[in-house]
Amino acid sequence: MGIDHAEQYANRLMERLKAEAVPENQEAMEAYMKNQFHFLGIRTPERKQILKDFIKESGYPETPEDLKKTVIILFQSSFREYAYAGLDLLIKRKKHLHSGDLTFLEKLILTKPWWDTVDLLASHIAGYLLSSEPASSTVTEQWVEHESIWMKRTALLFQLKYKDQTDSDKLGRIICRLSDSNEFFLQKAIGWALREYSKTNPEWVIQFTAQNELKPLSKKEALKIISR
C-alpha cells in the first residue's frame, strides 16, 4: 500500500463519513467548538461505528508509513470528524509507532490544534511513545519551551494515564515551569494532571499544591477529588 493507496484509503473514509452527515447537528457542534472548525454533524458513537464498519470492509493501512500518511490527510481535511476518525485509527494502531515518530506526533498536534485533538494525542499517543521509549522522554523539555501552548499542554498531559508509573518529579518540574502562565488551557491542564494523579497519590498532590504557588483555577481543579 503506497502513498497513492494511502490517499485512496483516506478519501474513501472521508466519502463514507460525508455520506452520513447530519446537517441538523452541525450548528450546535460547531458552536461547542467555538466555531473553530466545520462539522458534518456526526456524533461520536455514530462516527465510531462508521469507522468500525469501514475497517471491517477495508482493513487498516498496511504499513506504519501508510498509517501516518492517512492520518495526516484526515487531519488536514475540511471537516473535524475526519480528524477524529484519523485519531481513532491512530489510537487503534499505536503499537505500530515508535519513538522515531515523535516528529510525526508533533506535526499532528500542531495541525489545526485545539483541545479536542491535542488531549487525546497527549494522553494516548505521546503517553504511549514516551512510556515505551523512556530514553526519548527528554523531548518533553523541548515541548515545555515550545512557542505553541498546545505543545506545552502535551508536556503537562502525556502522563495522564500513567497512574503509579507517573514520574512525579518530572510532572512537578513541568508544572512549575508553566504555573505562572495566564493561559486558560495551561492552567486547566495543570489542574487536570494533578487531579488525575490525586487518584493514585493524593498525599503527593496535597503536598505539592501546598508548597507551590499555582493559579486559582489550577489549584481548584487539582484538589477537586480530594476536597469531596
N, C-alpha and C positions, 0 to 999 in steps of 0.2 A: 504494500500500500504506500505509494509515493506521495509527493506533495499534491499532485492533481487529485489523487484519491481522497486525501485528507480534506481538500476543498470540497469535493463532491459529498463527502460524508457530512461535513458541516452544513452545506447547502440543503441537503435532503432533510436534515434535522430541523433546520430553520423553516423549511417549507411545511413540515409536519406541524410544528408549533403554530405557525401563522394560520394554518387551516383551522386551528382550534381557538382562534381569537374570540374573546368575549367583550365586544365593544362597550357594553353597559358597565363593565368593571374598570375600564381604562381610567376614567377621570379620578375616581377615588384612589386607585393605586398610584397614579402619578402625583396626586396631592400629598399622599402619605410620604412619598419620597421627595417632597419639596419641589416637585416639577423639575427635577434634575434630569429625568430620563423619560423616554417614551415606553409605554407598556402595551402589550397585546391584550391584557386583561385576564390572563390565565393565573388562577390561584395556585398556591404551592402543591396541594395534593394532586390536582389535575395535571400540573406540569410534570410532576414526578412519575405519574402513571404513563403519560405520553412518552417520556424518556425510557421508562421500563419496557414499554411495548416496542419502541424503536430499536432498543438494544437486542431484544429477542429476535427481531427481523434482520437487523443489520450487523449485529455483533459490536465489538469495540474497535477503535482504531488499532491496527495490528502491532505497531511499534511505539516505543516511547516518543520518538520524534513525530510520528503521525498524531499521537495524542496531543502533544504540545501545540502543534500546528493547528489542529482542530479547535482547541480551546482558545487560542489567540484569536482565530477568526470569529468565534462566537462572542468573545468579549468585545471585539471591536465593532460588531454589527449593531444594527439600529435599535432593536428592542431589548429591554432589560431581561426579559425571560430567556433570551439567547445566552446571555452571560450566566444566568442562574443554571441553565442546562449544562453549560460548559463547566461550571464549578461542580455540579453534581457528578458529572462524568469524571472530572479530575479526582474528586474525593474517592470515587469507586475504584480508581486505578492508581491511587497514590503510591502503592508498593512498587510501581514501575519507575518511580522517580528516585533520584539520589542527590547527594549534596552538590553535585555539579549543576543541578537545576535551580540553584538559588537565584541566578540571574534571570531565568525564566519567571520564577516566582515574583521577583521584584517588578518585572515588566507587567505582570498581571495586576499586581497591587496598584500600580500607577496608571492602569488603563481605566479611564472613566471611574476614578476611585470614589467610593462612598462607603459608609459603614456596612451596608448590606453584603458587599462582596469582600471587603477587607477583613472583617471579623472572622469569616469562615476560612479565608486564606490563611489568616494568622493562626487560628486555633487548630485547623485540620491539616494544612499543608506545611506551613512554616514549623509548627509544632512537631509534626511527623519528621520532617527532614532534619531538624536540629536534634531530635531525640535519637535518631538512628545514626547520626554522624556528629557526635559531640564535639569533635575537633573543629568543626566549622561554626560552632556557636559564637565565635568572636565576631561574626558578621553583625550580631545584634548591636555591637558598639558602633558600627557604621550606621545602622538604622537609627539609633538614638540621635546621631548628629545630622541626619538627612534633612534637607530643606522641606520635605513633604511631611505634613502631620500624619499621613497615613502610614509611612514607614515607621515613624515614631510609635504610632498606635500598635503596629505589628510587633515591635520590640516589647511593648508592655503586655501583649496578649498571647504571645506564642506559647507560653507555659500554662495556658488556661486549663488544659485537661491533664496536666501532669500529676496533680494530687500530691502523694507523698514523694514523688520523684522531682518535685519542684526545687530548683536551686534558689533558695530563699535569699542568699547573698546577692545573686545576680538580680533577682526581682527587686530587692531593696535598692541596689545601686541604680538600676534603670529608673525606678520611681523617683529617687532623689534627684536625678539629673533633670527630670521633667516636671517635678512637683510645683514649680513656681509658674508654670505656663497658665495663661489666661484662656487658652483654647478649650472650649467645651468638650470636644471629642477626646482630648487628652486627660482632662480632669475626670471625665466619666470612665475612661479606660483604666485609670489608676484605681478608682474605686471598685470597678468590676473585678480587676485582677486580685485585689486584696480580699474582696468579698468571697470570690471563688476559693481562694486559698484558706479563708477562715473556716471553710467546711472541713478542711484537713488539719489545720494547725491554728486554731483560734487564739492560742496563747501568743504565738509569734505576731499575729496581726494586731492584737491588743497592744503588745509592747511596741511594735513598730509605729503604730498610729499615735501612741503616747509620746514617743521620743523624737518624732519627726514632724515638721510643720507641713501640713497638707492644706490644700484649698478646702473650704467647707463642703463643696459638692463631693470631692474625693473622699473625705472622711465620713460623710454621711452614708455614701454608697458602701464604703469599706466595712462599716460596722452594722449594716442593716440586719444581717442574720444574727450577729452576736447580741444585738440590742433587743431582740424579740423577747 
